[in-house]
């Protein structure tokens, strides 16, 4: 049974940092693309970052809002994917989800399409105060 569990969210001041963790079970992590998404209050779910499967050259993707501030990484041995978030802003406040899909997503646009992912966690709340 595929399961994704997010952790690491919390309340942080503007400019602060958080490290989110997506713990996975029930599947072989390095065969999967992992994406991070978020949904802020009154907003639609949007992509943040993704990392390709480790079966090929590992590629990472970031949306414009995340580029330069967020870093995605994975630890296949420990079945975990991370999202390091620095220089947080109040507009980063959202429920953050990780998602998984078998294999690679070959288009940049597809990396941030929720419909491309088959498995989702329940989310972890990130709140950034000004």
C-alpha angles and dihedrals in degrees: 000000000000112000132176122188122185125205140161101072123131147124117309136166122249109280093028131119139236135183115215121200129203110198113198133197139169096045142057104267099206091060091061139076111229123205134188119215134175139200119201126198109293092358136110122253111272136187120251109174143339140194125207126234116278092236088090135021104316112244129187128204133195135186117236092259092055100039112113095008105057129055125194122203140161137215107202093184091059096035093238138129122197138203114199110199121194133176091024119199131200088252089063088069106122147111105277121212134187121212136187139207130178114255129354134320106221103198126069091223090052092057090072099039110109091206090064092067126077104191130048139184126223096253139242122241120240118190121183117193122207 
